Amino acid sequence: MVAKIYFDPPLWLQRQSWVLGQLRQQRSDSVVDVGCSNGVLLSALMQPAFQLDQFPVHRFPALALPAKSNSSANNATADDAANNALLSSRHWIYSPNDIVLNRLIGIDVERNVLDNAKSSLSLHGLALAKNGPRWKSLDVRLFLGPVQTENETLDDYDAFVATEVIEHLDESALQQFAPTVFGKYRPRIVLITTPNYCFNDNFGQDLSTRPGFLDPTGRTDRVFRHEDHKFEFTPQEFANYCHTIADDFGYEVSIKGIGAGIYRVPKDQMDPPVPPEQGGKIWKAARPRTTSNADERLRYATQTAIFVRHSAAASRAAERSEDAERGAHVQSSHPFSDRFLQSRSAPKPPVETRLHDIYDEAISRDDDENEEDGDERGRSGRRARSRRAENLPFLSSPSPQTPLLGSVVEQLQAQQLDAGSAPTTPFSGHQLVWSHRYDCSLPQGQVAETGKRQLQTAVPMAEDEIVARIVEKQRQLYVHAQWHGDEGADARAGEEAVSKLWDVWSDDDVRAACAGRVNVLLDALHLVAPDAAESSTRPTGLPVPSTGDGSDRRSVVVGSDARCWELRVQTVHHQNVASSASSDFVESDLWLAYTHADVARWQAAVDEASHWVPRDFAARRHTRRTSTTNGKPEDTSIKPLRNAASHNPSWD
């Protein structure tokens, strides 16, 4: 009997996390979700970004993470601080950029699911408006129709996503999927996920022991996961399919897998056996995963492919190279690169068929009237460069193989010969189901509109206004720390205000003043790394007054404006005095220090407020007692009076 398998997190959530992670790494600004269904992925992509840029670690060399040594790599418990790193690699300043979109489209062939998506996205958009500022406007549209239907609205979108879509396409639709997405629209990024047929062996092939559906086309005896699947690729078939597309349309492809299954193994079948006193659900203790399977084809339930257009990959490589810094141009050698005409006279010998209908972006159309000006022009007026028509690797031995594309190829070639050019499919587009713009939420004076679509972008305030909001946030944090006795409240009280940079930056008013850019905040405070000469004349490690808990605290200045602002890394070595074993741990964080006469006035206000609290209750400001009436705890803390003069209290 085959062991049952479950996924934690659920498989759909793992696929969505992979898509969001790839879009974040690629910094996409516009996305088309092919087969959007009820709009689950669209809802995640609608989330406003917390910030627009990433913390500039390069501006403060002391914050750069050192290369990990072999010894620390083998020690799973080693902390980054042990490798001379001031902050942990998991600190928020090292997090990748958020996804910041200005355009989002969902396409599906079913009207009912689009209606559901419209309702859910409308309500979701109202909820997001209350969560935080939106730094850029977002245009969201839902279209009804198949992906192979040409729609000029999709021509300049940055990324296309097709999660669990291609296996639902019939033969004719699948043949047009790649030529339409990769050939006509030519996005910079294409993300595709599809089931791994081989992983089904983990469920068993017998329909009496697991759910499954026989191949609806009748071409194979395979058992699929869904009744609407027209096929399911094995890893080798999927690799052949992806590499054929990448080779034909000028993309680089990376193929991986996600969704490791977890076996629910009964306790009596575990090796080694587990004592029964550990509970009935003992399968959670072992949690064997399919990643331990020696056969790589059986490890992951979903296959993933990320396609990056050659011109985009070459552009990123040029930016990272030394030649790009000196202004040199790095050319891509791929024959279908957007720049191949600049380096090669001809890509490859022409072929007769134009099934794929590849439009090279290096040749822009001169005029819309030239769309039917001879054999060498495609529907968009660009020169069509096609290669070959190959049977897609649906099947694998020992299943009988059936030619799938023959009739389709013959029909297309006959149509091309009759017309004397590429197939003249009249443009019809998709049916627009819903369209809505979520405007930038900042005041009108902080919003700029650019481009033909009048997309909105947040604009920072003046430097003085930004500093004023930062100072006000520092004052609030300082007063709160002094009144409630928070960490660091006694450190140079009345001389400087020290608070975590995260607490300052996470304030909506501060981020709104900076238009969501942390670089603007650092520029407004004029924070730069200390000079080498200055660092050599003063110690970098500054002791911080201890609180008497046995911890060792030290502070390192990593940035300063040489007047009143400093960026520090405070490291605390905690010691567990209650345990004889060595259980020390290190805690580090990034702090913003403000040294100014304002701090003395803030402290005077705190001291004045504390005088209005009776001395008898001063020691009980944070105590809780149990009520004699209902037995529930009541808060007996004493807070300062808002208008103490009007109450005229009298006590010793």
TORBAMI-6908 format. One record per residue (C-alpha): residue number from 0; residue in three letters; x, y, z. Coordinates in Angstrom, 1 decimal. Layout:
N
NUM,ALA,X,Y,Z
...
END
This chain:
652
0,MET,0.0,0.0,0.0
1,VAL,1.4,3.4,-1.0
2,ALA,1.9,5.9,1.9
3,LYS,-0.3,9.0,1.8
4,ILE,1.4,12.3,1.0
5,TYR,0.5,15.8,2.1
6,PHE,2.1,19.2,1.4
7,ASP,3.1,21.8,4.0
8,PRO,2.6,24.6,3.0
9,PRO,-0.1,23.6,0.5
10,LEU,1.1,23.0,-3.0
11,TRP,-0.8,26.0,-4.4
12,LEU,0.8,28.3,-1.9
13,GLN,4.3,26.9,-2.7
14,ARG,3.7,27.7,-6.4
15,GLN,2.5,31.2,-5.6
16,SER,5.5,31.8,-3.3
17,TRP,7.8,30.7,-6.1
18,VAL,6.1,33.1,-8.6
19,LEU,6.3,36.0,-6.2
20,GLY,9.9,35.3,-5.3
21,GLN,10.9,35.3,-9.0
22,LEU,9.0,38.5,-9.8
23,ARG,10.7,40.1,-6.8
24,GLN,14.2,39.0,-7.9
25,GLN,13.5,40.2,-11.5
26,ARG,12.0,43.5,-10.3
27,SER,9.1,43.2,-12.7
28,ASP,6.8,46.3,-13.0
29,SER,3.9,44.8,-15.0
30,VAL,2.5,41.3,-15.0
31,VAL,0.0,39.3,-17.1
32,ASP,-1.5,36.3,-15.2
33,VAL,-2.5,33.8,-17.9
34,GLY,-5.3,31.6,-16.5
35,CYS,-5.9,33.8,-13.5
36,SER,-9.0,31.8,-12.3
37,ASN,-10.4,33.5,-9.2
38,GLY,-7.6,36.0,-8.9
39,VAL,-5.6,34.5,-6.0
40,LEU,-2.3,35.5,-7.5
41,LEU,-3.7,38.9,-8.6
42,SER,-4.7,39.6,-5.0
43,ALA,-1.2,39.0,-3.8
44,LEU,0.3,41.2,-6.6
45,MET,-2.1,44.1,-5.7
46,GLN,-0.5,44.5,-2.3
47,PRO,1.2,47.9,-2.0
48,ALA,5.0,47.7,-1.5
49,PHE,6.3,48.6,1.9
50,GLN,9.1,50.6,0.2
51,LEU,10.4,51.2,-3.4
52,ASP,14.1,50.6,-3.0
53,GLN,16.5,48.5,-1.0
54,PHE,18.7,49.7,1.9
55,PRO,22.0,50.8,0.3
56,VAL,24.4,48.5,2.0
57,HIS,27.2,49.6,-0.3
58,ARG,27.1,53.1,1.2
59,PHE,28.1,51.7,4.5
60,PRO,30.9,49.2,4.0
61,ALA,30.9,48.2,7.7
62,LEU,27.4,46.6,7.1
63,ALA,28.5,44.4,4.2
64,LEU,28.2,40.7,4.9
65,PRO,31.6,38.9,4.9
66,ALA,32.1,35.7,2.9
67,LYS,31.2,32.7,4.9
68,SER,34.1,30.4,5.8
69,ASN,33.9,26.6,5.5
70,SER,33.9,26.1,9.2
71,SER,30.9,28.4,9.7
72,ALA,29.1,26.8,6.8
73,ASN,29.4,23.4,8.4
74,ASN,28.2,24.7,11.8
75,ALA,24.5,25.2,11.6
76,THR,24.4,27.1,14.9
77,ALA,27.1,29.6,14.0
78,ASP,25.7,33.2,14.0
79,ASP,26.7,35.8,11.5
80,ALA,28.3,37.8,14.3
81,ALA,30.9,35.1,14.8
82,ASN,32.0,35.7,11.2
83,ASN,32.8,39.3,11.9
84,ALA,29.4,40.5,10.6
85,LEU,27.8,43.4,12.5
86,LEU,24.3,42.3,11.6
87,SER,22.7,39.0,10.9
88,SER,22.2,38.1,7.3
89,ARG,18.5,37.8,8.1
90,HIS,18.3,41.5,9.1
91,TRP,15.7,43.6,7.2
92,ILE,18.3,45.8,5.4
93,TYR,19.4,42.7,3.4
94,SER,15.9,41.8,2.3
95,PRO,15.3,41.9,-1.5
96,ASN,13.1,44.6,-3.0
97,ASP,9.3,44.4,-2.8
98,ILE,7.2,43.8,-5.9
99,VAL,6.2,47.2,-7.2
100,LEU,3.7,47.0,-10.1
101,ASN,2.0,49.7,-12.1
102,ARG,0.0,47.4,-14.4
103,LEU,-1.6,44.1,-13.8
104,ILE,-3.8,41.9,-16.1
105,GLY,-5.6,38.7,-15.6
106,ILE,-6.8,36.5,-18.5
107,ASP,-9.1,33.5,-18.3
108,VAL,-11.5,31.7,-20.6
109,GLU,-14.3,31.2,-18.1
110,ARG,-16.6,34.1,-17.4
111,ASN,-17.8,32.9,-14.0
112,VAL,-14.3,32.7,-12.5
113,LEU,-13.6,36.2,-13.8
114,ASP,-16.8,37.5,-12.1
115,ASN,-15.5,35.9,-8.9
116,ALA,-12.1,37.5,-9.4
117,LYS,-13.8,40.9,-10.0
118,SER,-15.7,40.7,-6.8
119,SER,-12.8,39.5,-4.7
120,LEU,-10.3,42.0,-6.1
121,SER,-12.8,44.9,-5.6
122,LEU,-13.2,44.1,-1.9
123,HIS,-9.5,43.4,-1.6
124,GLY,-8.6,46.7,-3.1
125,LEU,-10.8,48.5,-0.6
126,ALA,-9.0,46.7,2.3
127,LEU,-5.6,47.5,0.9
128,ALA,-6.3,51.2,0.8
129,LYS,-6.3,51.2,4.6
130,ASN,-3.1,49.1,5.1
131,GLY,-0.6,51.7,4.1
132,PRO,0.6,54.2,1.4
133,ARG,0.7,53.2,-2.3
134,TRP,3.7,54.7,-3.9
135,LYS,2.7,54.0,-7.5
136,SER,-0.7,53.8,-9.2
137,LEU,-1.8,50.4,-10.2
138,ASP,-4.0,49.6,-13.3
139,VAL,-5.8,46.3,-12.9
140,ARG,-7.7,44.7,-15.8
141,LEU,-9.5,41.4,-16.3
142,PHE,-9.9,40.0,-19.8
143,LEU,-12.1,37.1,-21.1
144,GLY,-10.7,35.0,-23.8
145,PRO,-7.9,32.5,-24.7
146,VAL,-4.3,33.5,-24.4
147,GLN,-3.7,32.9,-28.1
148,THR,-6.1,35.6,-29.0
149,GLU,-4.0,38.6,-29.9
150,ASN,-4.4,41.7,-27.7
151,GLU,-2.3,44.8,-28.3
152,THR,-2.8,45.8,-24.7
153,LEU,-0.3,43.1,-23.7
154,ASP,2.5,44.1,-26.1
155,ASP,4.7,45.9,-23.6
156,TYR,4.1,44.0,-20.4
157,ASP,7.3,42.9,-18.6
158,ALA,6.3,39.5,-17.2
159,PHE,3.9,36.7,-18.2
160,VAL,2.9,34.1,-15.6
161,ALA,1.2,30.7,-16.4
162,THR,0.8,28.6,-13.3
163,GLU,-0.8,25.2,-14.0
164,VAL,-2.2,26.3,-17.3
165,ILE,-0.5,24.6,-20.3
166,GLU,-1.6,21.1,-19.2
167,HIS,-5.3,22.3,-19.7
168,LEU,-4.7,23.5,-23.3
169,ASP,-5.9,21.3,-26.1
170,GLU,-3.6,20.5,-29.0
171,SER,-4.4,23.6,-31.2
172,ALA,-4.2,26.0,-28.3
173,LEU,-0.9,24.7,-27.1
174,GLN,0.6,25.1,-30.5
175,GLN,-0.3,28.8,-30.5
176,PHE,0.7,29.4,-26.8
177,ALA,4.5,29.8,-27.4
178,PRO,4.3,31.7,-30.7
179,THR,1.8,34.2,-29.1
180,VAL,3.5,34.7,-25.7
181,PHE,7.1,34.3,-26.7
182,GLY,6.9,35.4,-30.3
183,LYS,4.4,38.2,-30.5
184,TYR,4.4,39.7,-27.0
185,ARG,8.0,38.9,-26.2
186,PRO,8.0,39.8,-22.5
187,ARG,11.2,40.0,-20.6
188,ILE,10.2,37.3,-18.1
189,VAL,7.9,34.2,-18.5
190,LEU,7.2,31.9,-15.6
191,ILE,5.6,28.5,-16.2
192,THR,4.6,25.8,-13.8
193,THR,3.1,22.4,-14.7
194,PRO,2.5,19.1,-12.9
195,ASN,5.3,16.5,-12.8
196,TYR,3.8,13.3,-14.1
197,CYS,6.5,11.1,-12.6
198,PHE,5.6,12.4,-9.1
199,ASN,2.3,10.6,-9.5
200,ASP,4.1,7.4,-8.7
201,ASN,4.2,8.6,-5.1
202,PHE,0.4,8.3,-5.1
203,GLY,0.3,4.9,-6.9
204,GLN,-1.0,4.0,-10.3
205,ASP,-4.0,2.1,-9.1
206,LEU,-7.2,4.2,-9.3
207,SER,-8.7,2.1,-6.5
208,THR,-6.1,3.5,-4.0
209,ARG,-5.9,7.1,-5.1
210,PRO,-7.9,9.7,-7.1
211,GLY,-7.0,10.0,-10.7
212,PHE,-8.3,10.4,-14.2
213,LEU,-7.4,8.5,-17.3
214,ASP,-5.9,10.4,-20.3
215,PRO,-9.0,12.1,-21.8
216,THR,-7.4,12.2,-25.3
217,GLY,-7.0,8.4,-25.3
218,ARG,-3.4,8.7,-26.6
219,THR,-1.9,7.1,-23.5
220,ASP,-2.8,5.0,-20.6
221,ARG,-1.6,7.6,-18.1
222,VAL,-3.5,8.6,-15.0
223,PHE,-3.6,12.4,-14.5
224,ARG,-4.3,14.4,-11.4
225,HIS,-7.2,16.4,-12.8
226,GLU,-10.1,15.5,-15.1
227,ASP,-9.3,18.5,-17.4
228,HIS,-5.6,17.8,-17.9
229,LYS,-4.9,17.1,-21.6
230,PHE,-1.4,15.8,-20.7
231,GLU,1.2,15.8,-17.9
232,PHE,4.8,16.2,-18.7
233,THR,7.6,14.0,-17.4
234,PRO,10.7,16.0,-16.4
235,GLN,12.5,15.1,-19.6
236,GLU,9.5,16.0,-21.7
237,PHE,9.1,19.3,-20.0
238,ALA,12.8,20.0,-20.4
239,ASN,12.6,19.3,-24.1
240,TYR,9.6,21.5,-24.5
241,CYS,11.1,24.4,-22.6
242,HIS,14.5,24.2,-24.4
243,THR,12.8,24.1,-27.8
244,ILE,10.9,27.3,-26.9
245,ALA,14.0,29.0,-25.6
246,ASP,16.1,28.1,-28.6
247,ASP,13.4,29.2,-31.1
248,PHE,12.5,32.5,-29.5
249,GLY,15.7,33.7,-28.0
250,TYR,15.3,33.1,-24.3
251,GLU,17.4,31.6,-21.5
252,VAL,15.5,29.0,-19.5
253,SER,16.1,27.6,-16.0
254,ILE,14.1,24.5,-15.0
255,LYS,13.6,23.4,-11.4
256,GLY,11.0,21.8,-9.2
257,ILE,9.0,22.8,-6.1
258,GLY,6.5,21.0,-3.9
259,ALA,8.3,18.2,-1.9
260,GLY,5.7,15.8,-0.5
261,ILE,5.7,14.7,3.1
262,TYR,4.8,11.1,3.8
263,ARG,2.3,10.2,6.4
264,VAL,4.0,7.0,7.6
265,PRO,2.2,5.0,10.3
266,LYS,4.1,4.6,13.5
267,ASP,4.3,0.8,13.2
268,GLN,6.1,1.2,9.8
269,MET,8.7,3.7,10.8
270,ASP,12.3,2.9,10.7
271,PRO,13.5,3.0,13.5
272,PRO,10.2,2.4,15.3
273,VAL,8.9,5.1,17.6
274,PRO,7.7,4.4,21.1
275,PRO,3.9,4.4,21.3
276,GLU,3.9,6.8,24.3
277,GLN,4.9,9.6,22.0
278,GLY,1.3,10.0,20.7
279,GLY,-1.0,8.8,18.0
280,LYS,0.1,11.3,15.4
281,ILE,3.7,10.2,15.5
282,TRP,4.1,10.6,11.7
283,LYS,4.7,14.3,12.4
284,ALA,7.9,13.4,14.3
285,ALA,9.7,11.8,11.3
286,ARG,8.1,13.7,8.4
287,PRO,10.1,11.9,5.6
288,ARG,10.1,13.9,2.4
289,THR,10.2,13.0,-1.2
290,THR,13.4,15.0,-1.6
291,SER,15.2,12.0,0.0
292,ASN,14.2,9.9,-3.0
293,ALA,17.1,8.7,-5.1
294,ASP,15.2,9.2,-8.3
295,GLU,15.2,13.0,-9.0
296,ARG,12.1,12.6,-11.1
297,LEU,10.0,11.7,-8.1
298,ARG,11.1,14.5,-5.8
299,TYR,8.9,17.4,-6.7
300,ALA,5.2,17.6,-7.6
301,THR,5.5,20.7,-9.7
302,GLN,7.9,21.6,-12.5
303,THR,8.9,25.2,-12.9
304,ALA,10.6,27.1,-15.7
305,ILE,11.7,30.7,-15.8
306,PHE,12.4,32.2,-19.2
307,VAL,14.5,35.4,-19.5
308,ARG,14.8,37.1,-22.9
309,HIS,18.4,37.1,-24.2
310,SER,18.5,40.8,-24.6
311,ALA,17.4,41.3,-21.0
312,ALA,20.0,38.8,-19.7
313,ALA,22.8,40.5,-21.7
314,SER,21.7,43.8,-20.4
315,ARG,22.0,42.7,-16.8
316,ALA,25.4,41.1,-17.5
317,ALA,26.6,44.3,-19.0
318,GLU,25.6,46.3,-16.0
319,ARG,27.5,44.0,-13.7
320,SER,30.7,43.9,-15.8
321,GLU,33.6,46.3,-15.7
322,ASP,33.1,47.0,-19.4
323,ALA,29.7,48.4,-18.6
324,GLU,31.1,50.8,-16.1
325,ARG,33.5,52.2,-18.7
326,GLY,30.6,52.5,-21.2
327,ALA,31.4,49.5,-23.3
328,HIS,28.5,47.6,-24.9
329,VAL,28.2,43.9,-24.3
330,GLN,26.5,42.2,-27.2
331,SER,24.6,39.0,-27.1
332,SER,25.7,36.3,-29.5
333,HIS,22.4,34.5,-29.6
334,PRO,21.0,34.5,-33.2
335,PHE,17.6,35.7,-32.0
336,SER,18.8,38.3,-29.6
337,ASP,17.3,41.7,-29.9
338,ARG,20.7,43.0,-30.8
339,PHE,21.9,40.3,-33.2
340,LEU,21.6,42.6,-36.3
341,GLN,24.4,44.9,-34.8
342,SER,26.9,42.0,-34.6
343,ARG,25.9,39.5,-37.3
344,SER,24.8,39.9,-40.8
345,ALA,22.3,37.1,-40.8
346,PRO,21.1,34.8,-38.0
347,LYS,20.6,31.4,-39.7
348,PRO,19.4,30.1,-43.0
349,PRO,15.8,30.9,-43.5
350,VAL,13.1,28.2,-43.4
351,GLU,9.9,28.0,-45.1
352,THR,7.4,27.6,-42.3
353,ARG,6.5,30.6,-40.1
354,LEU,4.6,28.6,-37.5
355,HIS,6.4,30.2,-34.6
356,ASP,6.2,33.7,-36.1
357,ILE,9.0,35.2,-34.1
358,TYR,9.2,39.0,-34.2
359,ASP,12.6,40.3,-33.5
360,GLU,12.5,43.5,-31.4
361,ALA,15.6,44.9,-33.1
362,ILE,13.5,45.6,-36.2
363,SER,10.7,48.0,-35.4
364,ARG,7.9,48.6,-37.8
365,ASP,8.1,51.8,-39.8
366,ASP,4.4,52.3,-40.2
367,ASP,1.1,50.6,-39.5
368,GLU,0.2,50.5,-43.2
369,ASN,3.1,48.1,-43.8
370,GLU,1.6,45.1,-42.0
371,GLU,1.0,43.2,-45.3
372,ASP,3.9,44.3,-47.4
373,GLY,5.3,41.0,-48.6
374,ASP,6.6,37.7,-47.5
375,GLU,9.1,39.0,-44.9
376,ARG,6.6,40.9,-42.7
377,GLY,4.5,39.6,-39.9
378,ARG,1.3,40.9,-38.4
379,SER,3.0,43.5,-36.3
380,GLY,5.1,44.8,-39.2
381,ARG,8.3,43.2,-37.8
382,ARG,10.4,40.7,-39.7
383,ALA,9.3,37.2,-39.0
384,ARG,12.2,34.7,-38.3
385,SER,11.1,31.2,-37.8
386,ARG,13.0,28.0,-37.5
387,ARG,11.3,24.6,-37.3
388,ALA,8.1,22.9,-36.4
389,GLU,8.8,20.0,-34.0
390,ASN,6.5,17.5,-32.4
391,LEU,6.1,18.3,-28.7
392,PRO,7.4,15.6,-26.4
393,PHE,4.0,14.7,-24.8
394,LEU,4.7,11.0,-24.6
395,SER,7.5,8.8,-23.4
396,SER,8.4,5.1,-23.8
397,PRO,6.8,2.7,-23.4
398,SER,3.6,4.7,-24.1
399,PRO,2.7,4.7,-27.8
400,GLN,3.8,7.9,-29.5
401,THR,1.4,9.7,-31.8
402,PRO,2.2,12.6,-34.1
403,LEU,0.3,15.6,-32.7
404,LEU,1.3,18.5,-34.9
405,GLY,1.1,17.2,-38.4
406,SER,-2.3,18.3,-39.3
407,VAL,-1.9,21.7,-37.7
408,VAL,1.4,22.4,-39.4
409,GLU,0.0,21.4,-42.8
410,GLN,-3.0,23.7,-42.4
411,LEU,-0.8,26.7,-41.4
412,GLN,1.7,26.1,-44.2
413,ALA,-1.1,25.9,-46.7
414,GLN,-2.6,29.1,-45.4
415,GLN,0.7,30.8,-45.6
416,LEU,1.3,29.7,-49.2
417,ASP,-2.1,30.9,-50.3
418,ALA,-1.8,34.3,-48.6
419,GLY,1.8,34.9,-49.5
420,SER,2.6,36.1,-45.9
421,ALA,2.0,35.3,-42.3
422,PRO,-1.5,34.1,-41.3
423,THR,-3.8,37.2,-41.5
424,THR,-5.7,36.7,-38.3
425,PRO,-8.0,39.7,-37.8
426,PHE,-7.3,41.4,-34.5
427,SER,-10.2,41.0,-32.2
428,GLY,-8.6,41.3,-28.7
429,HIS,-10.2,40.0,-25.5
430,GLN,-13.4,41.1,-23.9
431,LEU,-12.7,43.5,-21.1
432,VAL,-14.5,42.4,-18.0
433,TRP,-13.2,44.8,-15.4
434,SER,-10.8,47.7,-15.2
435,HIS,-9.8,49.8,-12.2
436,ARG,-7.0,52.2,-11.2
437,TYR,-5.7,52.4,-7.7
438,ASP,-4.2,55.8,-7.4
439,CYS,-1.1,56.8,-5.5
440,SER,-2.4,57.5,-2.0
441,LEU,-0.1,60.5,-1.2
442,PRO,-1.3,64.1,-1.3
443,GLN,-1.6,65.7,-4.8
444,GLY,1.6,67.7,-4.3
445,GLN,3.6,64.5,-3.9
446,VAL,2.2,62.8,-7.0
447,ALA,3.7,63.0,-10.5
448,GLU,2.1,61.6,-13.6
449,THR,4.2,60.4,-16.5
450,GLY,3.8,58.5,-19.8
451,LYS,0.9,58.2,-22.1
452,ARG,-1.0,56.2,-19.5
453,GLN,-0.5,59.0,-16.9
454,LEU,0.9,56.5,-14.4
455,GLN,1.4,58.1,-11.0
456,THR,4.6,58.0,-8.9
457,ALA,5.2,59.4,-5.4
458,VAL,7.6,62.3,-5.1
459,PRO,9.6,63.0,-1.9
460,MET,9.0,66.1,0.2
461,ALA,11.6,68.8,0.7
462,GLU,14.6,67.9,2.7
463,ASP,13.6,70.1,5.7
464,GLU,10.1,68.6,5.8
465,ILE,11.6,65.1,5.8
466,VAL,14.0,65.9,8.7
467,ALA,11.1,67.5,10.6
468,ARG,9.0,64.3,10.4
469,ILE,12.0,62.1,11.4
470,VAL,12.7,64.3,14.4
471,GLU,9.0,64.1,15.5
472,LYS,9.1,60.3,15.3
473,GLN,12.3,60.3,17.3
474,ARG,10.6,62.5,19.9
475,GLN,7.7,60.1,20.2
476,LEU,9.9,57.1,20.5
477,TYR,12.1,58.8,23.1
478,VAL,9.2,60.0,25.3
479,HIS,7.7,56.5,25.1
480,ALA,11.0,54.8,26.1
481,GLN,11.7,57.2,29.0
482,TRP,8.2,57.0,30.4
483,HIS,7.8,53.2,30.1
484,GLY,11.4,52.3,30.8
485,ASP,12.1,50.6,27.5
486,GLU,15.5,49.3,26.4
487,GLY,18.1,52.1,26.2
488,ALA,16.0,54.6,28.1
489,ASP,18.7,55.3,30.6
490,ALA,21.5,55.6,28.1
491,ARG,22.6,59.3,28.1
492,ALA,19.1,60.4,28.9
493,GLY,18.6,64.1,28.0
494,GLU,21.6,64.1,25.7
495,GLU,20.7,61.9,22.8
496,ALA,17.6,60.1,21.5
497,VAL,18.4,56.6,20.2
498,SER,15.8,54.4,18.5
499,LYS,15.8,51.5,16.1
500,LEU,16.0,52.5,12.5
501,TRP,13.2,50.1,11.8
502,ASP,10.9,51.9,14.2
503,VAL,11.6,55.2,12.4
504,TRP,11.3,53.8,8.9
505,SER,8.2,51.8,9.5
506,ASP,6.2,54.9,10.4
507,ASP,3.8,55.7,7.5
508,ASP,4.4,59.5,7.8
509,VAL,8.1,59.2,7.6
510,ARG,7.9,56.8,4.6
511,ALA,5.4,59.1,2.9
512,ALA,7.7,62.1,3.3
513,CYS,10.4,60.0,1.6
514,ALA,8.1,58.7,-1.1
515,GLY,8.8,55.2,0.1
516,ARG,12.6,55.4,-0.6
517,VAL,15.0,54.6,2.2
518,ASN,17.8,56.2,0.2
519,VAL,15.9,59.6,0.5
520,LEU,15.8,59.3,4.2
521,LEU,19.6,58.6,4.4
522,ASP,20.2,61.5,2.0
523,ALA,18.0,63.9,4.0
524,LEU,20.1,63.1,7.2
525,HIS,23.3,63.3,5.2
526,LEU,24.5,60.0,6.6
527,VAL,27.7,58.7,5.1
528,ALA,30.3,56.2,6.2
529,PRO,33.0,57.5,8.5
530,ASP,36.3,58.4,6.8
531,ALA,39.2,56.0,7.1
532,ALA,41.2,58.7,8.8
533,GLU,38.5,59.5,11.3
534,SER,38.0,55.8,12.1
535,SER,41.7,55.4,12.8
536,THR,41.7,58.3,15.3
537,ARG,38.7,57.1,17.4
538,PRO,37.6,53.7,18.6
539,THR,34.8,52.0,16.5
540,GLY,33.4,50.1,19.4
541,LEU,31.7,52.4,21.9
542,PRO,30.6,50.9,25.2
543,VAL,27.0,51.3,26.1
544,PRO,25.9,51.5,29.8
545,SER,24.8,48.1,31.0
546,THR,21.4,47.5,32.6
547,GLY,22.8,45.1,35.2
548,ASP,21.5,41.9,33.5
549,GLY,25.0,40.6,32.8
550,SER,24.9,41.4,29.1
551,ASP,27.8,43.0,27.3
552,ARG,26.8,45.9,25.0
553,ARG,28.8,47.6,22.4
554,SER,28.0,50.1,19.7
555,VAL,29.7,50.7,16.3
556,VAL,29.2,53.9,14.3
557,VAL,28.6,53.0,10.6
558,GLY,27.3,56.3,9.4
559,SER,27.2,59.9,10.5
560,ASP,26.5,63.5,9.3
561,ALA,29.3,64.8,11.7
562,ARG,26.7,67.0,13.5
563,CYS,23.7,65.4,15.2
564,TRP,22.8,62.2,13.4
565,GLU,24.6,58.8,13.7
566,LEU,23.8,55.4,12.4
567,ARG,25.0,52.7,14.8
568,VAL,25.0,49.0,15.1
569,GLN,24.5,48.0,18.7
570,THR,25.5,44.4,19.6
571,VAL,24.4,42.8,22.9
572,HIS,26.0,39.6,24.1
573,HIS,23.5,38.0,26.5
574,GLN,24.7,35.6,29.2
575,ASN,22.4,33.1,30.8
576,VAL,23.6,33.3,34.4
577,ALA,21.0,30.8,35.5
578,SER,22.5,28.0,33.5
579,SER,25.9,26.5,33.9
580,ALA,26.1,25.5,30.3
581,SER,27.4,27.9,27.7
582,SER,24.2,29.4,26.3
583,ASP,25.3,32.9,25.3
584,PHE,23.7,34.5,22.2
585,VAL,24.3,37.7,20.3
586,GLU,21.6,40.2,19.4
587,SER,22.4,43.1,16.9
588,ASP,20.3,45.8,15.4
589,LEU,20.6,49.1,13.6
590,TRP,19.9,52.3,15.6
591,LEU,19.5,55.9,14.7
592,ALA,20.9,58.4,17.2
593,TYR,19.9,62.1,17.4
594,THR,22.2,64.3,19.5
595,HIS,20.7,67.8,19.8
596,ALA,19.4,70.3,22.3
597,ASP,15.9,69.1,21.5
598,VAL,16.6,66.0,23.5
599,ALA,17.1,68.0,26.7
600,ARG,13.7,69.7,26.2
601,TRP,12.0,66.3,25.6
602,GLN,13.5,65.0,28.8
603,ALA,12.4,68.1,30.8
604,ALA,8.8,67.5,29.5
605,VAL,9.0,63.8,30.7
606,ASP,10.3,64.9,34.1
607,GLU,7.6,67.5,34.4
608,ALA,4.9,65.0,33.5
609,SER,6.3,62.5,36.0
610,HIS,5.8,65.1,38.8
611,TRP,2.0,64.9,38.3
612,VAL,2.0,61.2,39.3
613,PRO,1.5,60.6,43.0
614,ARG,4.5,59.1,44.7
615,ASP,2.4,56.4,46.3
616,PHE,1.4,55.1,42.9
617,ALA,4.7,55.7,41.1
618,ALA,6.0,52.2,41.9
619,ARG,2.7,50.7,40.7
620,ARG,2.4,52.3,37.3
621,HIS,2.7,49.0,35.5
622,THR,1.1,46.6,38.0
623,ARG,-2.2,44.7,37.5
624,ARG,-4.4,43.5,40.3
625,THR,-7.4,41.2,40.5
626,SER,-10.8,42.7,40.9
627,THR,-12.9,41.7,43.9
628,THR,-16.1,41.9,41.9
629,ASN,-15.5,39.8,38.8
630,GLY,-12.2,38.2,39.5
631,LYS,-10.6,39.6,36.3
632,PRO,-7.3,41.5,36.2
633,GLU,-7.6,45.2,36.0
634,ASP,-5.0,47.7,34.8
635,THR,-4.0,50.0,37.7
636,SER,-1.2,51.9,35.8
637,ILE,-1.2,55.7,36.3
638,LYS,-0.8,57.8,33.2
639,PRO,0.0,61.6,33.1
640,LEU,-2.9,64.0,33.1
641,ARG,-3.5,65.6,29.7
642,ASN,-4.3,69.0,31.3
643,ALA,-2.9,68.8,34.8
644,ALA,-3.4,72.5,35.6
645,SER,-7.2,72.2,35.3
646,HIS,-7.4,69.4,37.8
647,ASN,-5.3,71.1,40.4
648,PRO,-4.3,67.9,42.2
649,SER,-3.0,68.2,45.8
650,TRP,-0.8,65.6,47.5
651,ASP,2.5,65.4,49.3
END
